[in-house]
Amino acid sequence: MNILVVDDEKDIVDLIAYNLEKEGFAASRAYDGETALKLIQTAPPDLVVLDLMLPGIQGLDVCKQVRKNPATARVPIIMLTAKGDEIDRVLGLEIGADDYLAKPFSVRELIARIRAILRRATVPDNGTDVFRFGNLEVDYGSYEAVRDGRKLDLSPTEIKLLIFFTKHPGRVFTRDQILDQVWGSEAFVEPRTVDVHIRRLRAQIEIDPENPEFILTVRGVGYKFKK
C-alpha cells in the first residue's frame, strides 16, 4: 500500500517515510500542498498523512479539494498539526480528515493509526446484503451507500459507522461503545471524534441534518439508528 506523506519539514517527511517503508508500506513524499494535490490526482494513494500548515495551498484546502473530487473522495486522510487548540482538530475532522495527530508525535502511534484506518477501509466479507430504510440504501457487500438513487461519497470511517448503526437499528450506543466498535482498540481518539463524524455522516444521509430522521441523538446517553 502507498502512503503519501505531506509536510514542509523534510526531516519529518523522511522520518515517517523511513518507518513506513520498514513496516512494508510504499511511501511517497510531498513538501507543499500543490505537489500533494498533483500526486493525489495523478495516482490516488491508499492514505495521506497531511500537515495542516503548508506553504502555498494549506492542508485544510488540500483536504477540501480531495473530498470534492469523486475520484479521490474516499482516500483516508490523517491530519498533522502543531496547534493545540481543539478548534483546529475539530475543523480538520469536519472538513473530511479521518483522524488527526498533534506534533510532536510518536511514529509508532502514527503507524498504528494508519493501520487502523486502512483496516476500516477494507471491504468486509458480508455477502451482498442490502439494508433499506426510507430513501437510504446501504450495501454491505460493496461497502456503498445510496440516498434517493445517488451514490454517497463517504469516507471509510463514515461508511463503517453507517454500517454499524444500520446493523443495530433501535439500539442506543454510548460514544465509548461506538469508538470500540468502529474505531477499534488500537485507535487513539477522543469521544468528541464520534460527534464530529456523526455530524459529517448526517450531512450526507439526512435531508435535514439539523432534524435527523436516521441517526438520532439520545440525550445523556449517545446515539441510535431509528427503527
N, C-alpha and C positions, 0 to 999 in steps of 0.2 A: 504493500500500500504506500502511496505517495503522500507525504505531509509537506505542505508549503509553510515555511516559517518566514514571517514578515516583521522586521524590526529595523530601525535605523541604526542600531548599535550592532556593528559587525561581530563583536565578541560574543554577544548574546545569541545571535543567529548561529554562529559557528558552534557554540557550546550545545545548543539544543539539537542542531543537525547531527553533530557527532554522536550524541547519546541516542538519538533516534536510529541512526544507522547501526549502532551497536546492538539495538533491540530488534534489528531486522527490517526496519522501515526504509523506504527511499525518502530522501529529504531534498526539497527544492528551496531556494533562497531568494528573497527579495528584500530590498532595503528602503523602498518607498512605495506609496500607495499606487502610483501609476503603473509601475512594473508589476506589482502584485495583481492588479486587475487584468493586465495583458496575459499574464501566466494563467490566471484562473479561467479566463475566457477562451484561451487557446487550447488548454488541456486541463479541465477541471480536476483538482486534486481530490483525494479522499477526505482530507480535512485541512483546515487552515488555522495556524496559530498566528494571531494578528494583534500587533501592538496598537494601542489606542492613539498614541501620539506619533505621527509620521510626518516627514517633510512633504509638502505639496498636498496631495489628497489624504485627508485624515483617516484613521482606522474606522471610525464610525461611518464615514461616507463610503469607504470600501465595502463595509458590511451591508449598507443600504443597497448599493448597486448589485452586489452578489445576490441579494434576496429578490431584487426586482426582476432579474433575468431568469426566465423559466429554465434555462439550461443549467444554471448554477444554484437555483434557489434552495436546493436540498443539501448543498455542501455544508458539512458541520463546521462551525467556527468557534474557537476558543479565543477570547479577548484577553490580551495582556494590558495591564495598566499600572502606572507608577502612582496613580492617585488613590487616596484612601477614602474619599468621600463615597458614601453609599449611592448618591445620585448618579455618579459615573458608572457604577456597576449595573444599577437598575436600567439606566438608559441603554447601555450596551445590550442587555438581555431583551429589552423591549424592541430594539431595532432589529434583532434577529440573531444575536450571538447565542450559542448553545450553553456556554459556560464562560467564566471569567477567572483570572488568576492575577493577584496583585503582586507587583515586584517589591522586594526581592522574593523569589520563589524557589522551591525545591524542584530540580529537574525530575527527580523520581515521582513527585506528586503530579507534575505536568504530564509525564508519560502515563501514569495511572489514569488520569482524566481522559487522555487521548484514547486509551484502550477502552474505557467505559463508554465513551461516546460512540466509538466505532462499533462496539457490540450492540448499542441501541440502533445503529444504522443498518445492521444486518437483518435481512428479511427472515423472520422466524418461519419454521415449518408448521403452519397452521392450516394446511389444506386450502380450500377455496371458499370457506365460509364467508358469508357477507352479512353484516349487521345493517338493518334498515330501521330508521326511526324518522317519521315525517319526511322532510326533504333531504335527509342526510343518509349517505351510504358509506360504510367502512368495510373495505375488502381486506380480510386478514391474510389472504394468500398473496396478493400483490402489494400489500402494505401501502394502500392508497385510500384516500377519502374523496367523496364526491358530494357536492351540495347543488341541488337544482340542476343536475346534469353536468356541472362544471367541476373538473378535477381541481382539488385544492393543493397549493404548494406548501406543504407542511414540512418542517424540519424533522430530522429523525426523532428528536425528543418529543416534539408535538404529536407526531403520529403514534408513537408508543404510548404517550399519555392518553390519547383518544382511544386507542385500542384497550388500554387498561380500564378506563371508565366504562366503555360500551360492553365489556365482558362482565361487568358487575353493576348493571343498572339498578338504581334504587338504594344501593348500599352507600353509607356515609363513610368517608375516609378522612383521617386527620392528615395534616401536612407531613408529619413524620412517616406515616404509613405510605403515603404517596411517594415520598423520597425513597423509602426502602424498596418499593415495588417497581418504580420506574427508573430511578437513577442507580439503584443498587448499592451494595455495601461498600464498594470502592469509590463512590462519589464523595467529593469534599464540598458539598453545597449546603446552603442555609435554607431553612423553611421558607424564607422570603422568596427564594427562587421559584417555588411552586406557584405562588401568587402571580409572578411575572409571566410564567409560561402559560398558565391558565388564561390570563388576560390576552395573551397573544393568540392562543387557540380559539378563544371566544370570538376574537376579531375575524377569524376565518370561517367559523362554522355557524355563528349566530347571525340572524337578520338584524337584531338589535343587541349588540354586546352589553349594553347597559341594563337590559332586561332579558337576560338569557332564558332560553327555553330548554336547552340541553344540559349544560353543566351548571348546576345550581350551588349557591353558597349556603351552607348550613351554619348559621351564626354561632360562634363559640366552639365549633367542632371542626369543620373543614369543608369538604365538597362532596357532591354526588352527581351521578348522571340520572336525569329524570326517567322514571319507569313508567 
